[in-house]
Every structure is written in structure tokens, then in C-alpha cells.
């Protein structure tokens, strides 16, 4: 691929896109993952970190919060 094509491809990845009524700031997507993080706060922190990282869309999978799971962080 030529450098010009690489540059255009990179610009398109970081350009806004509209899907129906949803407008995303870029075309980067964080795919869903299934995790057991032990608490609601740790799950929220995990998702918030990805959202603040700059991706245009964060897709969520099912998650499980277990009260008796030891904290490994």
C-alpha cells in the first residue's frame, strides 16, 4: 500500500461517522469482553477507562458481579 493510501486510511479511521442517529467521534470500536471483576466499581472503572481512551464506541458484553470473589487488584 502506498504511503498516500496509508495516510488516507488513517484519516478515515479517526474521522467521525454517523450510523443512523448515532454519531461517533471516530471509527475505533472496543469489542465486547466478558469479565468477572469482583465489584460494580471495578467494572465501571474498567469500562470508563476504555471510554476515556478515545475509542468511538465501547460495546459491552455480559458481566457478573460476585460478592464473595476475592479482590486480586
C-alpha positions as CSV (number, residue, x, y, z in Angstrom):
1,X,0.0,0.0,0.0
2,X,1.4,3.4,-0.9
3,X,2.1,6.0,1.8
4,X,-0.7,8.2,0.4
5,X,-3.2,5.3,0.8
6,X,-1.9,4.7,4.4
7,X,-2.4,8.3,5.2
8,X,-5.9,8.4,3.8
9,X,-6.8,5.2,5.7
10,X,-5.5,6.6,8.9
11,X,-7.5,9.8,8.4
12,X,-10.7,7.8,7.8
13,X,-10.3,5.7,10.9
14,X,-10.0,8.8,13.0
15,X,-12.8,10.7,11.3
16,X,-16.4,10.9,12.6
17,X,-19.0,8.6,11.3
18,X,-22.8,8.6,11.6
19,X,-24.7,5.3,12.0
20,X,-28.4,6.1,11.8
21,X,-28.9,8.7,14.5
22,X,-25.8,7.7,16.4
23,X,-22.7,9.9,15.7
24,X,-19.3,8.6,16.7
25,X,-16.2,10.8,17.0
26,X,-14.1,8.1,15.2
27,X,-14.4,4.6,13.8
28,X,-12.5,2.8,16.6
29,X,-14.5,0.2,18.4
30,X,-13.7,-1.6,21.7
31,X,-15.2,-5.1,21.2
32,X,-17.2,-6.7,23.9
33,X,-15.4,-8.8,26.5
34,X,-16.8,-11.0,29.3
35,X,-15.1,-10.4,32.6
36,X,-15.6,-11.1,36.3
37,X,-14.1,-8.1,38.1
38,X,-15.5,-8.7,41.6
39,X,-17.4,-5.4,42.1
40,X,-19.6,-3.0,40.3
41,X,-17.0,-0.2,40.9
42,X,-14.2,-2.2,39.3
43,X,-16.5,-3.0,36.3
44,X,-17.4,0.7,35.9
45,X,-13.7,1.7,36.2
46,X,-12.8,-0.8,33.5
47,X,-15.4,0.5,31.1
48,X,-14.7,4.2,31.9
49,X,-11.0,3.7,31.2
50,X,-11.8,2.3,27.7
51,X,-14.2,5.1,27.0
52,X,-11.7,7.8,28.1
53,X,-9.1,6.2,26.0
54,X,-10.5,7.7,22.9
55,X,-12.4,4.9,21.1
56,X,-15.6,6.0,19.3
57,X,-17.7,3.1,20.6
58,X,-17.4,0.8,23.6
59,X,-19.5,-2.4,23.2
60,X,-20.5,-4.2,26.4
61,X,-20.8,-7.9,27.0
62,X,-22.5,-9.5,29.9
63,X,-20.7,-9.1,33.2
64,X,-21.0,-10.8,36.5
65,X,-20.5,-9.2,39.9
66,X,-19.8,-11.7,42.7
67,X,-19.8,-10.5,46.2
68,X,-17.6,-13.4,47.5
69,X,-14.8,-13.1,44.9
70,X,-11.5,-12.1,46.5
71,X,-10.1,-8.7,45.3
72,X,-7.0,-9.5,43.3
73,X,-6.1,-5.9,42.3
